[in-house]
Amino acid sequence: MCGIAGIIKIHDPKDGTPPPPLEAIPEAWLDTLDESIKHRGPDGQGRFRDRATREDGTVVDVALVHRRLSIIDHEGGHQPMVHDGERLRTDLTYQPGETPIVASEVEPTKPLVAVVFNGCIYNHRELRKELEEAGHVFETDHSDTEVLVHGWRAWNHALIESIADPSMYSFLIWDRTSGQLNSVRDFFGQKPLYYGAQYKDDPQDPRVPRMLVFGSNISGVAMVKNALKPDSEAVAVWATFGHGLGAGPMDGVGQLNPWSRLVTPSRDDLPNSKKIAQPSRVLPRRIAVASYSRLLKKSAADLDNLLKQRVEERLEADVPVACLLSGGVDSSLISAYAQQSSGNLTTITVRMPDPRYDESEHAQKVASHLGTNHVVVDVQPHAAEDLISMIELAGLPFGDSSLLPTFWACRAASEHAGVLLTGDGGDELFVGYQRYFASGKLESTAPFITVPALLFPLSILPRRSPVSKWAKVSRMIEAYRRASYEVLLAIFPPSDARRLLGKIRYRFDWADAKRNPWDAALGDLDFQLPSDYLRKVDLASMMAGVETRAPFLDRRVYLAALQLKRQLIMEGRFLHRERPKALLRMIARKYLPDHIVDRPKQGFAIPIGEWFRSDFGSMRQLLHDHMNSNDPFPGLGEAGVEINMDFVRQMMREHDAAGEKSINPWRGRDHSQRLYMMLVLSIWSKWLDGVRHEPVAQASRL
């Protein structure tokens, strides 16, 4: 797990002789990128520079930056990794502060391939064997990065398909022979890759870029690209949902979509989705009970073996590997497989400070049943200062409050293991959220319920608790009004979003009602999983210095899930009853007692609303300091985003009133996540405004 960054600069021959490489890409730009990713890799760093001339006379400069968190092959896995067609060349890389080396000035004729890589190639040993049989000579002992180097030399773009199934990654590969920089992101979007493009001022072909900047962290890309102005539409999406997919909240900076490849320079330089062709998403009709029972048993056995193999692949590391165990079905099943494979597994559970959100007792029961070496660690939260640090380091107004406990969990667990297996992806692949089942009713019942829903005044519903049944009913009524799954995902449902943001409109591609639970889960795989959940885990784990691996997030598991759509949601003992994660629970009963398998989903959360009332961790003070400042959202107004502060202050008053002891169920309204989103947006906009006016930072920009 690492941090990567890079810059490619393209000089059109019509523009005359290009400047020297160190002027074309100043070292100060690389310093800025390096600073933004250094927290992702405390174990090593390096840089690489090269210049190539293409057949059409175009001169291309490239610079790569790497920060390493050493997990596999401590001795041999240093990056950038460079191969000259004959051997690895560590003499063509350099350290920050050293005299920069431009590879073309040292070895101008060699067919260089250079790689910076973030992630893990789980099938690297099999690929290494295949490449060695084809004549490639490896110099490291077991580095998965070297597999990318030789794999690119042997297969070029076909390498991507070879690693697609079992791997998580984002990487940049410079190929001097073609004069192209290839940027790639994994199938599920587990590892981030942000980019910013500067295009030629050519009205005949405005798509041709003059320069592209890449990075694992958006802040370095934005600073080098000088893209420090908020994008109004993107900010509206982030404020509404707490996150966004392709577009970043800064104008001119985006993120490569999952399973996408960008080749620069080329005639098609905008990122395109490269998702594989998918089998039919239509659910099969019901079949005979006897046939269905046999089908379920065979499906469970096949999926059981598939998942077991995926866990075994992810146990390889040169640091201790443990399972982050919550006591839920997903992490408990992963732990069962890992214990069966290793025989000496460490499981780690984080004990939360609030007993209502603490699952350590349930996790202890799972660990005792499995016989693992169980460790319970206590978090040491410093809520306000941790939140400020994380938002500023991320450079994003990320509005999922579970980022905080995820970071605390990873930080505590890092004292015991360098790699943590998680159950991420289980809910999306195996249809585990109740909202999936609710979404299936939106389209079918909307014609009968829309008129009453439109007329029903939501203000009469008591909503003092975010988890009350009336809060859920209110959200469902909003969803029925629009026949929209979007409402079930939003922090600010449409009625509140209009009050907050006024006339700003944004495009949301997942808003249509989902016909069934599987359609809703597929929508989350494309949007919610990479944009929210995986981004959260990546941010938290990288800030804590640990690598997380998710066995469920494997393309082979995804393809199996596509084939098992109906079985995933049907309870085996009650064939006409839909139930979250039915098939996965059926498998889990082989390894875990029923009381563990049947325990309701709890979720990993914190009582953020109460902290805004009680000032736990100085959170109330932080909220009020930001919302009552002279300009809570500096720069947003200039970008066309006018936050309705009267509505924000009304939410604060209603939220405080909802916490007062009263027998009146209509006393106040809980706005936990909405106020958290406003606080995060304020922290981010103040950080962005400070960076925009920082003299030192300005020297590193275009």
C-alpha positions as CSV (number, residue, x, y, z in Angstrom):
1,M,0.0,0.0,0.0
2,C,1.5,3.3,-1.1
3,G,1.1,6.8,-2.4
4,I,1.8,7.5,-6.1
5,A,1.9,10.6,-8.2
6,G,3.1,11.7,-11.6
7,I,3.2,14.4,-14.2
8,I,3.3,14.1,-18.0
9,K,4.0,17.2,-20.1
10,I,3.5,17.1,-23.8
11,H,5.4,19.5,-26.2
12,D,3.9,20.0,-29.6
13,P,6.6,20.2,-32.3
14,K,4.8,23.2,-33.7
15,D,5.6,25.1,-30.5
16,G,9.4,25.0,-31.2
17,T,12.2,23.6,-29.0
18,P,10.8,22.5,-25.6
19,P,12.5,23.8,-22.4
20,P,14.9,21.5,-20.5
21,P,13.2,18.7,-18.5
22,L,13.8,20.4,-15.1
23,E,12.1,23.5,-16.3
24,A,9.2,21.7,-18.1
25,I,8.4,19.9,-14.8
26,P,9.9,21.8,-11.9
27,E,11.1,19.9,-8.9
28,A,8.9,22.1,-6.8
29,W,5.8,20.5,-8.4
30,L,7.1,17.1,-7.4
31,D,7.8,18.4,-3.8
32,T,4.1,19.4,-3.6
33,L,2.9,16.0,-4.8
34,D,5.3,14.2,-2.5
35,E,4.1,16.2,0.5
36,S,0.5,15.3,-0.2
37,I,1.1,11.6,-0.2
38,K,3.9,11.2,2.3
39,H,1.5,9.9,5.0
40,R,0.6,7.0,2.8
41,G,4.2,5.6,2.7
42,P,6.5,6.1,5.7
43,D,8.9,3.2,4.7
44,G,10.4,4.6,1.5
45,Q,10.4,7.2,-1.2
46,G,11.7,7.9,-4.7
47,R,11.4,9.8,-7.9
48,F,12.0,9.2,-11.6
49,R,12.3,11.5,-14.6
50,D,12.5,10.8,-18.4
51,R,12.0,12.4,-21.8
52,A,11.0,10.7,-25.0
53,T,10.5,11.9,-28.6
54,R,7.6,10.3,-30.5
55,E,7.7,9.5,-34.2
56,D,5.6,12.6,-35.0
57,G,8.2,14.8,-33.3
58,T,6.2,15.3,-30.1
59,V,8.5,15.6,-27.0
60,V,7.1,14.1,-23.8
61,D,8.4,14.7,-20.3
62,V,7.4,12.5,-17.4
63,A,8.1,12.5,-13.7
64,L,6.9,9.9,-11.2
65,V,6.8,10.1,-7.4
66,H,6.4,7.3,-4.9
67,R,5.9,6.8,-1.1
68,R,6.0,3.3,0.2
69,L,4.3,1.4,2.9
70,S,6.3,-1.8,2.9
71,I,4.2,-5.0,3.0
72,I,5.7,-7.4,0.5
73,D,9.4,-7.9,-0.2
74,H,10.9,-5.3,2.1
75,E,14.3,-5.5,0.4
76,G,13.4,-5.6,-3.3
77,G,10.1,-3.7,-3.6
78,H,11.5,-0.2,-3.9
79,Q,9.8,2.2,-6.3
80,P,9.7,3.8,-8.8
81,M,10.8,0.5,-10.4
82,V,12.6,1.0,-13.7
83,H,13.6,-1.6,-16.3
84,D,15.8,-0.8,-19.3
85,G,15.0,-4.0,-21.3
86,E,17.8,-5.9,-19.7
87,R,17.8,-5.3,-16.0
88,L,16.3,-3.2,-13.2
89,R,17.9,0.2,-12.9
90,T,18.0,1.8,-9.4
91,D,20.6,4.2,-10.6
92,L,17.9,6.0,-12.7
93,T,15.8,7.0,-9.7
94,Y,16.6,9.6,-7.0
95,Q,15.6,10.8,-3.6
96,P,13.9,14.1,-2.8
97,G,16.6,16.7,-2.2
98,E,19.1,15.0,-4.4
99,T,20.3,16.2,-7.8
100,P,17.5,15.1,-10.2
101,I,18.4,12.4,-12.7
102,V,16.7,12.6,-16.2
103,A,16.9,9.0,-17.5
104,S,17.1,10.1,-21.1
105,E,20.3,12.0,-20.4
106,V,21.9,8.9,-18.9
107,E,20.4,6.1,-21.2
108,P,18.8,7.8,-24.2
109,T,18.3,4.6,-26.3
110,K,17.0,2.1,-23.8
111,P,13.4,0.9,-24.0
112,L,12.6,2.0,-20.4
113,V,9.5,0.9,-18.5
114,A,8.9,2.6,-15.1
115,V,6.2,1.8,-12.6
116,V,4.7,3.4,-9.5
117,F,2.1,1.2,-7.9
118,N,-0.4,1.4,-5.0
119,G,-2.1,-1.8,-4.0
120,C,-1.4,-5.6,-4.0
121,I,-1.4,-8.1,-6.9
122,Y,-2.6,-11.2,-5.1
123,N,-1.7,-13.6,-8.0
124,H,1.8,-12.2,-8.5
125,R,3.5,-15.6,-7.8
126,E,1.5,-17.3,-10.6
127,L,2.2,-14.5,-13.0
128,R,5.9,-14.4,-12.1
129,K,6.1,-18.1,-12.9
130,E,4.4,-17.6,-16.2
131,L,6.7,-14.7,-17.2
132,E,9.8,-16.6,-16.1
133,E,8.8,-19.5,-18.3
134,A,8.5,-17.0,-21.2
135,G,12.1,-15.9,-20.6
136,H,11.8,-12.9,-18.3
137,V,14.5,-12.7,-15.6
138,F,13.3,-11.4,-12.2
139,E,15.8,-9.7,-9.8
140,T,13.7,-9.3,-6.7
141,D,12.8,-12.2,-4.4
142,H,9.0,-11.8,-4.5
143,S,8.0,-8.2,-5.3
144,D,4.6,-7.9,-6.9
145,T,5.7,-4.6,-8.4
146,E,8.2,-6.4,-10.6
147,V,5.4,-8.5,-12.0
148,L,3.9,-5.3,-13.3
149,V,7.2,-4.3,-14.9
150,H,7.7,-7.6,-16.8
151,G,4.0,-8.1,-17.4
152,W,3.8,-4.7,-19.2
153,R,6.9,-5.6,-21.2
154,A,5.4,-8.9,-22.2
155,W,1.7,-8.2,-22.6
156,N,1.3,-4.4,-22.7
157,H,-2.3,-3.5,-22.0
158,A,-3.3,-7.2,-21.8
159,L,-1.5,-7.1,-18.4
160,I,-4.6,-5.4,-16.9
161,E,-6.8,-8.3,-17.6
162,S,-4.3,-10.7,-16.1
163,I,-4.4,-8.9,-12.7
164,A,-8.1,-7.9,-12.8
165,D,-9.6,-10.7,-10.9
166,P,-7.7,-11.0,-7.7
167,S,-6.0,-7.6,-7.2
168,M,-6.5,-4.0,-5.9
169,Y,-4.5,-1.3,-7.5
170,S,-3.9,2.0,-9.0
171,F,-0.7,2.5,-11.0
172,L,1.1,4.6,-13.5
173,I,3.3,2.9,-16.1
174,W,5.7,4.9,-18.3
175,D,6.6,3.3,-21.6
176,R,9.4,5.2,-23.3
177,T,9.0,3.2,-26.5
178,S,5.5,4.5,-27.1
179,G,6.1,7.7,-25.2
180,Q,2.9,7.2,-23.2
181,L,2.0,7.2,-19.6
182,N,-0.7,4.6,-18.7
183,S,-2.9,5.2,-15.6
184,V,-5.1,2.3,-14.4
185,R,-7.5,1.8,-11.5
186,D,-8.9,-1.5,-10.2
187,F,-12.2,-3.1,-10.9
188,F,-14.0,-2.0,-7.7
189,G,-12.1,1.3,-7.1
190,Q,-10.4,0.2,-3.9
191,K,-7.3,2.4,-4.6
192,P,-7.8,6.1,-5.5
193,L,-6.2,7.9,-8.5
194,Y,-7.0,11.6,-9.0
195,Y,-6.0,13.6,-12.0
196,G,-6.1,17.1,-13.4
197,A,-5.6,18.0,-17.1
198,Q,-4.4,21.2,-18.7
199,Y,-5.4,21.4,-22.4
200,K,-3.9,23.1,-25.4
201,D,-5.4,26.3,-26.5
202,D,-6.4,24.7,-29.9
203,P,-10.0,25.3,-31.0
204,Q,-9.6,22.6,-33.7
205,D,-8.8,19.9,-31.1
206,P,-9.5,21.1,-27.6
207,R,-9.3,17.5,-26.2
208,V,-5.6,17.2,-26.6
209,P,-3.9,17.8,-23.2
210,R,-0.7,19.8,-22.7
211,M,-0.2,18.3,-19.2
212,L,-1.8,15.8,-16.8
213,V,-1.1,15.5,-13.1
214,F,-1.9,12.4,-11.2
215,G,-1.9,11.5,-7.5
216,S,-3.3,9.3,-4.7
217,N,-4.3,12.4,-2.9
218,I,-6.4,15.1,-4.5
219,S,-4.7,18.0,-2.7
220,G,-1.4,17.7,-4.4
221,V,-3.0,17.4,-7.8
222,A,-5.1,20.5,-7.2
223,M,-2.2,22.6,-6.0
224,V,0.1,21.7,-8.9
225,K,-2.8,22.1,-11.4
226,N,-3.8,25.3,-9.6
227,A,-7.3,23.9,-9.5
228,L,-8.2,25.5,-6.1
229,K,-11.6,26.9,-7.0
230,P,-14.7,25.0,-5.8
231,D,-16.9,23.5,-8.5
232,S,-20.5,24.5,-7.8
233,E,-22.2,21.4,-9.2
234,A,-19.7,19.0,-7.6
235,V,-19.9,20.7,-4.2
236,A,-23.7,20.4,-4.4
237,V,-23.3,16.6,-4.9
238,W,-20.8,16.3,-2.1
239,A,-23.0,18.4,0.3
240,T,-26.1,16.3,-0.6
241,F,-24.5,12.8,-0.4
242,G,-21.3,13.4,1.6
243,H,-19.2,12.2,-1.3
244,G,-18.9,12.1,-5.1
245,L,-17.7,9.7,-7.7
246,G,-15.8,11.0,-10.8
247,A,-15.8,14.7,-10.3
248,G,-13.8,16.2,-7.4
249,P,-15.2,19.2,-5.5
250,M,-12.4,21.4,-7.1
251,D,-13.0,22.7,-10.6
252,G,-10.6,20.9,-13.0
253,V,-9.8,17.9,-10.8
254,G,-11.4,14.5,-11.2
255,Q,-10.9,10.9,-10.3
256,L,-10.3,8.0,-12.6
257,N,-13.4,5.8,-12.4
258,P,-13.1,2.1,-11.2
259,W,-12.0,-0.3,-13.9
260,S,-10.8,2.6,-16.2
261,R,-7.6,3.2,-18.1
262,L,-6.2,6.5,-19.3
263,V,-3.4,6.6,-21.9
264,T,-1.6,9.9,-22.4
265,P,-0.9,11.2,-25.0
266,S,-3.5,9.7,-27.3
267,R,-6.4,10.8,-29.4
268,D,-8.8,9.7,-26.7
269,D,-7.5,11.3,-23.5
270,L,-10.6,11.5,-21.4
271,P,-11.1,8.6,-18.9
272,N,-13.6,6.0,-20.1
273,S,-15.3,3.3,-18.1
274,K,-13.9,-0.1,-19.1
275,K,-16.3,-2.3,-17.2
276,I,-16.5,-5.8,-18.5
277,A,-19.6,-7.1,-20.2
278,Q,-22.1,-8.2,-17.6
279,P,-24.5,-11.2,-17.7
280,S,-28.2,-10.4,-17.6
281,R,-29.3,-8.5,-14.5
282,V,-32.9,-9.8,-14.7
283,L,-33.9,-11.9,-11.8
284,P,-35.2,-15.4,-12.8
285,R,-38.7,-16.4,-12.2
286,R,-39.6,-18.6,-9.2
287,I,-38.9,-22.3,-9.8
288,A,-40.1,-25.5,-8.2
289,V,-39.2,-25.8,-4.5
290,A,-37.5,-29.1,-4.9
291,S,-35.3,-27.8,-7.7
292,Y,-34.6,-24.6,-5.8
293,S,-33.5,-26.5,-2.7
294,R,-30.9,-28.5,-4.7
295,L,-29.8,-25.3,-6.5
296,L,-29.3,-23.5,-3.2
297,K,-27.1,-26.3,-1.8
298,K,-24.9,-26.4,-4.9
299,S,-24.7,-22.6,-5.0
300,A,-23.7,-22.4,-1.4
301,A,-21.0,-25.1,-1.7
302,D,-19.5,-23.4,-4.8
303,L,-19.6,-20.0,-3.3
304,D,-18.1,-21.3,-0.1
305,N,-15.1,-22.7,-1.9
306,L,-14.7,-19.5,-3.9
307,L,-14.7,-17.3,-0.9
308,K,-12.3,-19.6,1.0
309,Q,-9.8,-19.3,-1.9
310,R,-10.1,-15.5,-2.0
311,V,-9.2,-15.3,1.7
312,E,-6.2,-17.5,1.3
313,E,-4.8,-15.3,-1.5
314,R,-4.9,-12.3,0.8
315,L,-3.0,-13.8,3.7
316,E,0.5,-13.4,2.1
317,A,2.5,-10.5,3.6
318,D,5.9,-9.9,5.2
319,V,4.2,-8.2,8.1
320,P,1.6,-9.6,10.6
321,V,-1.8,-10.2,9.1
322,A,-5.0,-10.0,11.2
323,C,-8.7,-9.8,10.7
324,L,-10.6,-6.8,11.8
325,L,-13.5,-8.5,13.6
326,S,-16.8,-6.7,14.4
327,G,-18.9,-9.8,15.2
328,G,-21.1,-9.3,12.1
329,V,-21.6,-12.0,9.5
330,D,-19.1,-10.6,6.9
331,S,-16.1,-10.2,9.1
332,S,-16.9,-13.3,11.1
333,L,-17.0,-15.5,8.0
334,I,-13.7,-13.9,6.7
335,S,-12.1,-14.7,10.1
336,A,-13.4,-18.3,10.0
337,Y,-11.8,-18.9,6.6
338,A,-8.5,-17.2,7.6
339,Q,-8.3,-19.2,10.9
340,Q,-9.0,-22.4,9.0
341,S,-6.2,-21.6,6.5
342,S,-3.6,-20.2,8.9
343,G,-4.4,-22.1,12.2
344,N,-3.0,-19.2,14.2
345,L,-5.1,-16.1,13.3
346,T,-5.1,-12.9,15.2
347,T,-8.4,-11.2,15.3
348,I,-8.7,-7.5,16.4
349,T,-11.8,-5.8,17.8
350,V,-12.0,-2.2,18.7
351,R,-13.9,-1.3,21.8
352,M,-15.9,1.9,21.3
353,P,-16.3,4.4,24.1
354,D,-20.1,4.3,23.9
355,P,-21.6,0.9,24.8
356,R,-24.5,1.4,22.4
357,Y,-22.1,1.4,19.5
358,D,-19.7,-1.2,20.9
359,E,-19.6,-4.7,19.3
360,S,-16.6,-6.0,21.2
361,E,-18.7,-8.5,23.2
362,H,-20.2,-10.0,20.1
363,A,-16.8,-10.2,18.5
364,Q,-15.4,-11.9,21.6
365,K,-18.0,-14.7,21.2
366,V,-17.0,-15.2,17.5
367,A,-13.3,-15.3,18.4
368,S,-13.9,-17.8,21.2
369,H,-15.9,-20.0,18.9
370,L,-13.2,-19.9,16.2
371,G,-10.3,-20.2,18.6
372,T,-8.4,-17.1,17.3
373,N,-5.8,-15.1,19.2
374,H,-8.2,-12.3,20.0
375,V,-7.1,-8.8,20.9
376,V,-9.4,-6.0,22.1
377,V,-8.1,-2.5,21.7
378,D,-9.6,0.7,23.0
379,V,-9.8,3.7,20.8
380,Q,-8.3,7.0,22.0
381,P,-10.5,9.5,20.2
382,H,-9.6,13.2,19.9
383,A,-12.7,13.9,17.9
384,A,-12.3,17.6,16.9
385,E,-8.6,17.6,16.2
386,D,-8.7,14.3,14.4
387,L,-11.6,15.4,12.2
388,I,-9.8,18.6,11.2
389,S,-6.5,16.7,10.5
390,M,-8.3,14.1,8.4
391,I,-10.3,16.5,6.3
392,E,-7.3,18.7,5.6
393,L,-5.1,15.8,4.8
394,A,-7.7,14.2,2.5
395,G,-8.4,17.5,0.8
396,L,-12.0,16.5,0.5
397,P,-15.3,17.5,2.2
398,F,-16.0,13.8,3.0
399,G,-19.3,13.6,4.9
400,D,-19.4,10.1,6.2
401,S,-19.0,10.4,10.0
402,S,-17.9,6.7,10.3
403,L,-14.5,7.9,8.9
404,L,-13.6,8.8,12.5
405,P,-14.2,5.4,14.2
406,T,-12.7,3.7,11.1
407,F,-9.5,5.7,11.6
408,W,-9.5,5.1,15.3
409,A,-9.9,1.4,14.7
410,C,-7.1,1.2,12.1
411,R,-4.8,3.3,14.3
412,A,-5.4,1.0,17.3
413,A,-5.0,-2.1,15.3
414,S,-1.8,-0.9,13.6
415,E,0.1,-1.7,16.8
416,H,-0.7,-5.4,16.3
417,A,-0.7,-6.0,12.5
418,G,0.4,-4.3,9.2
419,V,-2.4,-5.9,7.2
420,L,-6.0,-6.1,8.2
421,L,-8.6,-8.3,6.4
422,T,-12.1,-6.7,6.3
423,G,-15.6,-7.6,5.3
424,D,-16.0,-4.7,2.9
425,G,-18.2,-5.4,-0.1
426,G,-20.2,-8.1,1.6
427,D,-23.4,-6.0,1.8
428,E,-23.2,-4.8,-1.8
429,L,-22.3,-8.2,-3.4
430,F,-24.7,-10.2,-1.2
431,V,-27.6,-7.8,-0.9
432,G,-27.2,-7.0,2.8
433,Y,-28.9,-3.6,3.4
434,Q,-32.6,-3.2,4.2
435,R,-32.8,-0.3,1.8
436,Y,-32.3,-2.7,-1.1
437,F,-35.6,-4.4,-0.3
438,A,-37.3,-1.1,0.3
439,S,-36.1,0.2,-3.1
440,G,-37.8,-2.6,-4.9
441,K,-41.2,-1.4,-3.8
442,L,-40.7,2.2,-5.0
443,E,-41.5,1.6,-8.6
444,S,-44.2,-1.0,-8.1
445,T,-46.2,0.9,-5.5
446,A,-45.5,4.5,-6.6
447,P,-48.6,4.8,-8.8
448,F,-50.8,4.0,-5.9
449,I,-49.0,6.0,-3.2
450,T,-47.6,9.0,-5.0
451,V,-50.7,11.3,-4.5
452,P,-51.1,10.6,-0.8
453,A,-47.3,10.9,-0.4
454,L,-47.3,14.3,-2.1
455,L,-50.1,15.6,0.1
456,F,-48.7,14.2,3.4
457,P,-47.0,16.9,5.5
458,L,-43.7,15.5,6.8
459,S,-43.6,18.1,9.5
460,I,-46.2,16.3,11.6
461,L,-43.9,13.2,12.0
462,P,-41.8,13.2,15.2
463,R,-38.1,12.9,14.2
464,R,-36.1,13.4,17.3
465,S,-33.9,10.3,16.7
466,P,-32.1,9.5,13.5
467,V,-32.9,5.8,13.9
468,S,-36.5,6.1,14.9
469,K,-39.2,4.4,12.8
470,W,-40.7,7.8,12.1
471,A,-37.4,9.1,10.7
472,K,-37.4,6.1,8.4
473,V,-41.0,6.6,7.4
474,S,-40.3,10.2,6.5
475,R,-37.4,9.1,4.3
476,M,-39.5,6.5,2.6
477,I,-42.3,9.0,1.9
478,E,-39.7,11.3,0.2
479,A,-38.5,8.3,-1.8
480,Y,-42.1,7.4,-2.9
481,R,-42.7,11.0,-3.9
482,R,-39.9,10.8,-6.5
483,A,-39.8,7.0,-7.0
484,S,-36.1,7.5,-6.4
485,Y,-33.4,5.4,-4.7
486,E,-31.4,8.6,-4.5
487,V,-33.5,9.7,-1.5
488,L,-32.5,6.7,0.5
489,L,-28.8,7.5,0.0
490,A,-28.8,11.3,0.5
491,I,-27.8,13.1,3.7
492,F,-30.0,15.9,2.6
493,P,-33.2,14.6,1.0
494,P,-34.5,16.7,-1.9
495,S,-36.7,18.9,0.2
496,D,-33.9,19.8,2.5
497,A,-31.3,20.0,-0.3
498,R,-33.4,22.7,-2.0
499,R,-33.6,24.8,1.2
500,L,-29.8,24.4,1.7
501,L,-28.5,25.0,-1.8
502,G,-31.3,27.0,-3.4
503,K,-31.4,26.8,-7.2
504,I,-28.2,24.8,-7.7
505,R,-28.9,21.6,-9.6
506,Y,-26.7,18.6,-10.2
507,R,-26.8,15.5,-12.2
508,F,-27.2,12.2,-10.4
509,D,-27.0,9.1,-12.5
510,W,-28.3,6.6,-9.9
511,A,-31.6,8.3,-9.1
512,D,-34.0,6.0,-10.9
513,A,-36.1,3.6,-8.8
514,K,-34.6,0.1,-8.6
515,R,-36.9,-2.7,-9.7
516,N,-35.6,-5.2,-7.1
517,P,-33.0,-5.6,-4.3
518,W,-30.3,-6.8,-6.7
519,D,-30.6,-3.7,-8.9
520,A,-30.2,-1.5,-5.9
521,A,-27.1,-3.4,-4.8
522,L,-25.6,-3.1,-8.3
523,G,-26.2,0.7,-8.1
524,D,-24.3,0.8,-4.8
525,L,-21.4,-1.2,-6.4
526,D,-21.1,1.5,-9.0
527,F,-21.6,4.6,-6.8
528,Q,-21.9,4.1,-3.0
529,L,-19.1,1.5,-2.6
530,P,-16.2,3.2,-4.4
531,S,-17.3,6.8,-3.6
532,D,-18.1,6.4,0.1
533,Y,-17.2,3.1,1.7
534,L,-13.9,2.3,0.0
535,R,-12.8,5.9,0.0
536,K,-13.4,6.0,3.8
537,V,-11.4,2.8,4.4
538,D,-8.5,4.0,2.2
539,L,-8.4,7.4,3.9
540,A,-8.5,5.9,7.4
541,S,-6.1,3.0,6.9
542,M,-3.5,5.1,5.0
543,M,-3.5,7.8,7.7
544,A,-3.0,5.0,10.3
545,G,-0.2,3.3,8.3
546,V,-1.9,-0.1,7.7
547,E,-3.1,-2.0,4.6
548,T,-6.6,-3.3,4.4
549,R,-7.6,-6.2,2.2
550,A,-11.2,-7.1,1.3
551,P,-11.6,-10.8,0.1
552,F,-15.2,-10.1,-1.0
553,L,-13.9,-7.5,-3.5
554,D,-12.7,-9.9,-6.2
555,R,-14.0,-9.9,-9.7
556,R,-14.6,-13.6,-9.6
557,V,-16.9,-13.2,-6.6
558,Y,-18.7,-10.4,-8.4
559,L,-19.3,-12.6,-11.4
560,A,-20.5,-15.4,-9.2
561,A,-22.9,-13.0,-7.5
562,L,-24.3,-12.0,-10.9
563,Q,-25.0,-15.6,-11.6
564,L,-26.6,-16.2,-8.2
565,K,-28.9,-13.2,-8.1
566,R,-32.0,-14.9,-6.8
567,Q,-30.2,-17.2,-4.4
568,L,-28.4,-14.2,-2.7
569,I,-31.7,-12.8,-1.4
570,M,-33.9,-15.8,-0.8
571,E,-33.9,-17.6,2.6
572,G,-33.2,-21.3,2.0
573,R,-35.7,-22.5,4.5
574,F,-38.4,-20.2,3.4
575,L,-38.1,-20.1,-0.3
576,H,-40.6,-17.3,-0.9
577,R,-39.1,-15.0,1.7
578,E,-36.5,-12.4,0.7
579,R,-33.9,-11.7,3.4
580,P,-30.7,-9.7,3.4
581,K,-27.6,-11.9,2.6
582,A,-29.6,-15.1,2.7
583,L,-27.1,-17.2,0.8
584,L,-24.1,-15.8,2.7
585,R,-25.9,-16.6,6.0
586,M,-26.5,-20.1,4.8
587,I,-22.8,-20.5,4.2
588,A,-21.9,-18.9,7.5
589,R,-23.9,-21.5,9.5
590,K,-21.3,-24.0,8.5
591,Y,-18.7,-22.1,10.5
592,L,-20.7,-20.1,13.1
593,P,-23.5,-20.6,15.5
594,D,-27.0,-19.4,14.7
595,H,-27.0,-16.6,17.3
596,I,-24.1,-15.0,15.5
597,V,-25.4,-15.5,12.0
598,D,-28.9,-14.2,12.9
599,R,-27.8,-11.1,14.9
600,P,-29.2,-7.9,13.3
601,K,-26.8,-5.7,11.5
602,Q,-25.5,-3.0,13.8
603,G,-23.1,-0.9,11.7
604,F,-19.9,1.0,12.6
605,A,-21.0,4.4,13.9
606,I,-20.6,7.0,16.5
607,P,-23.2,9.1,18.3
608,I,-22.2,12.2,16.4
609,G,-25.5,13.9,17.2
610,E,-25.1,13.6,20.9
611,W,-21.5,14.8,20.7
612,F,-22.9,18.0,19.1
613,R,-25.0,18.5,22.2
614,S,-22.6,17.3,24.9
615,D,-19.4,18.7,23.5
616,F,-17.7,15.2,23.6
617,G,-14.2,15.6,22.1
618,S,-14.9,19.4,21.7
619,M,-17.3,18.6,18.8
620,R,-20.0,21.0,19.8
621,Q,-17.5,23.8,20.2
622,L,-16.0,23.0,16.8
623,L,-19.4,23.1,15.1
624,H,-20.4,26.4,16.7
625,D,-17.0,28.0,16.0
626,H,-17.4,27.2,12.3
627,M,-21.1,27.9,11.8
628,N,-20.9,31.2,13.8
629,S,-17.8,32.5,12.1
630,N,-17.9,35.5,9.9
631,D,-17.6,33.3,6.8
632,P,-18.3,29.7,7.5
633,F,-17.8,28.7,3.8
634,P,-15.1,31.0,2.3
635,G,-14.8,30.8,-1.5
636,L,-18.1,28.9,-2.0
637,G,-20.1,32.0,-2.7
638,E,-17.6,33.2,-5.3
639,A,-18.0,29.8,-7.0
640,G,-21.8,30.1,-7.1
641,V,-22.6,28.0,-4.0
642,E,-24.8,30.0,-1.6
643,I,-25.3,28.0,1.6
644,N,-28.6,29.1,3.3
645,M,-27.2,29.9,6.8
646,D,-30.7,30.6,8.2
647,F,-31.6,27.0,7.4
648,V,-28.3,25.8,9.0
649,R,-28.9,27.7,12.2
650,Q,-32.5,26.4,12.3
651,M,-31.1,22.9,12.1
652,M,-28.8,23.6,15.0
653,R,-31.7,24.9,17.1
654,E,-33.9,21.9,16.2
655,H,-31.1,19.5,16.9
656,D,-30.4,20.9,20.4
657,A,-34.2,20.9,21.2
658,A,-34.4,17.2,20.1
659,G,-31.9,16.4,22.9
660,E,-33.9,18.0,25.7
661,K,-35.9,15.8,28.0
662,S,-39.5,16.2,27.0
663,I,-42.5,14.0,26.7
664,N,-43.4,15.9,23.5
665,P,-42.3,13.7,20.6
666,W,-42.4,16.7,18.2
667,R,-39.9,18.7,20.3
668,G,-37.0,19.4,17.9
669,R,-35.6,17.2,15.1
670,D,-32.4,15.3,14.9
671,H,-29.9,16.6,12.3
672,S,-26.8,14.6,13.2
673,Q,-25.5,13.8,9.8
674,R,-26.6,17.0,8.2
675,L,-24.8,19.1,10.7
676,Y,-21.7,16.9,10.4
677,M,-21.8,17.5,6.7
678,M,-22.0,21.3,7.2
679,L,-19.1,21.1,9.6
680,V,-16.9,19.1,7.2
681,L,-17.8,21.4,4.3
682,S,-16.8,24.4,6.4
683,I,-13.5,22.7,7.5
684,W,-12.7,21.9,3.9
685,S,-13.6,25.3,2.4
686,K,-11.5,27.1,5.1
687,W,-8.6,24.8,4.3
688,L,-9.0,25.3,0.6
689,D,-9.2,29.1,1.0
690,G,-6.0,29.0,3.1
691,V,-4.1,26.9,0.6
692,R,-5.3,29.2,-2.2
693,H,-3.8,32.2,-0.5
694,E,-0.6,30.6,0.8
695,P,2.4,32.2,-0.8
696,V,4.7,29.1,-0.5
697,A,2.1,26.9,-2.1
698,Q,1.6,29.3,-5.0
699,A,5.2,28.9,-6.0
700,S,4.5,25.2,-6.8
701,R,1.7,25.9,-9.2
702,L,1.3,26.4,-12.9
